[in-house]
Amino acid sequence: MAEPYGPWRLDDFESKFDEWSRTVPLPGKVYADIERWITTRTDRPRGDAVLVDGEEDVWLAPVAYLPDLDSGLQRVVCAYRIIEVEHRIVCELFAVLPTSIGAEADM
């Protein structure tokens, strides 16, 4: 699917990230990687995101990897809505997938 021309308006990304990051210990590099990823949405709203099954406009994107002492790496993801007619993207949540996903090379 071709990307619509940017820049897109980002809503709630900073506040949702701030709220979520207070609940998860993030190494400085991971924190910076997530902040950098947020800025990529302005020009590439879909990027490497996938449409959530059963949802018309909710996308789920891999954001970064978080080291986990018990299982190796866990993937940080973000769910967001793309509102085409308003040319904006609304963040729903950030989360960590509960299972190990393997090597960082597949991201």
C-alpha positions as a Python dict, from the first residue, in 0.01 Angstrom:
ca = {
    (1, 'M'): (0, 0, 0),
    (2, 'A'): (143, 337, -100),
    (3, 'E'): (202, 589, 175),
    (4, 'P'): (-5, 908, 155),
    (5, 'Y'): (202, 1223, 143),
    (6, 'G'): (310, 1364, 482),
    (7, 'P'): (355, 1524, 714),
    (8, 'W'): (83, 1372, 925),
    (9, 'R'): (-33, 1516, 1256),
    (10, 'L'): (53, 1293, 1552),
    (11, 'D'): (-191, 1290, 1844),
    (12, 'D'): (-133, 1136, 2186),
    (13, 'F'): (198, 965, 2101),
    (14, 'E'): (405, 1162, 2353),
    (15, 'S'): (145, 1138, 2631),
    (16, 'K'): (82, 764, 2580),
    (17, 'F'): (456, 697, 2563),
    (18, 'D'): (520, 901, 2876),
    (19, 'E'): (238, 726, 3063),
    (20, 'W'): (354, 379, 2954),
    (21, 'S'): (728, 441, 3008),
    (22, 'R'): (665, 515, 3376),
    (23, 'T'): (548, 154, 3418),
    (24, 'V'): (835, -17, 3232),
    (25, 'P'): (1206, 28, 3310),
    (26, 'L'): (1357, 141, 2980),
    (27, 'P'): (1730, 157, 2913),
    (28, 'G'): (1834, 496, 2774),
    (29, 'K'): (1900, 358, 2424),
    (30, 'V'): (1556, 196, 2405),
    (31, 'Y'): (1390, 518, 2525),
    (32, 'A'): (1573, 715, 2256),
    (33, 'D'): (1490, 454, 1989),
    (34, 'I'): (1119, 480, 2072),
    (35, 'E'): (1124, 860, 2062),
    (36, 'R'): (1298, 844, 1724),
    (37, 'W'): (1044, 588, 1598),
    (38, 'I'): (756, 821, 1692),
    (39, 'T'): (893, 1090, 1460),
    (40, 'T'): (898, 845, 1166),
    (41, 'R'): (518, 826, 1172),
    (42, 'T'): (482, 1184, 1043),
    (43, 'D'): (610, 1081, 700),
    (44, 'R'): (536, 707, 703),
    (45, 'P'): (222, 641, 906),
    (46, 'R'): (206, 276, 812),
    (47, 'G'): (577, 205, 790),
    (48, 'D'): (615, -159, 894),
    (49, 'A'): (282, -169, 1076),
    (50, 'V'): (11, -426, 1013),
    (51, 'L'): (-363, -373, 1022),
    (52, 'V'): (-515, -530, 1334),
    (53, 'D'): (-754, -813, 1246),
    (54, 'G'): (-1116, -708, 1274),
    (55, 'E'): (-1034, -337, 1291),
    (56, 'E'): (-1083, -92, 1009),
    (57, 'D'): (-818, 163, 1096),
    (58, 'V'): (-609, 31, 1388),
    (59, 'W'): (-248, -49, 1308),
    (60, 'L'): (12, -234, 1517),
    (61, 'A'): (380, -161, 1464),
    (62, 'P'): (701, -302, 1608),
    (63, 'V'): (889, -17, 1772),
    (64, 'A'): (1197, -147, 1955),
    (65, 'Y'): (1335, -438, 2150),
    (66, 'L'): (1353, -445, 2527),
    (67, 'P'): (1610, -670, 2695),
    (68, 'D'): (1451, -925, 2929),
    (69, 'L'): (1674, -1115, 3172),
    (70, 'D'): (1453, -1424, 3167),
    (71, 'S'): (1372, -1466, 2800),
    (72, 'G'): (1618, -1264, 2592),
    (73, 'L'): (1432, -989, 2408),
    (74, 'Q'): (1077, -863, 2409),
    (75, 'R'): (923, -646, 2142),
    (76, 'V'): (782, -302, 2219),
    (77, 'V'): (480, -232, 2000),
    (78, 'C'): (250, 60, 1939),
    (79, 'A'): (-115, 52, 1833),
    (80, 'Y'): (-257, 357, 1659),
    (81, 'R'): (-541, 475, 1440),
    (82, 'I'): (-485, 635, 1103),
    (83, 'I'): (-756, 888, 1027),
    (84, 'E'): (-713, 945, 654),
    (85, 'V'): (-966, 1227, 607),
    (86, 'E'): (-805, 1434, 882),
    (87, 'H'): (-448, 1341, 786),
    (88, 'R'): (-369, 1246, 1145),
    (89, 'I'): (-258, 949, 1350),
    (90, 'V'): (-386, 886, 1704),
    (91, 'C'): (-185, 668, 1940),
    (92, 'E'): (-389, 410, 2131),
    (93, 'L'): (-115, 246, 2339),
    (94, 'F'): (240, 125, 2378),
    (95, 'A'): (298, -225, 2511),
    (96, 'V'): (552, -504, 2545),
    (97, 'L'): (463, -837, 2394),
    (98, 'P'): (479, -1095, 2673),
    (99, 'T'): (684, -1354, 2486),
    (100, 'S'): (1039, -1362, 2362),
    (101, 'I'): (1061, -1306, 1989),
    (102, 'G'): (1425, -1400, 1923),
    (103, 'A'): (1705, -1218, 1748),
    (104, 'E'): (1703, -843, 1702),
    (105, 'A'): (1796, -894, 1337),
    (106, 'D'): (1436, -971, 1233),
    (107, 'M'): (1305, -623, 1316),
}
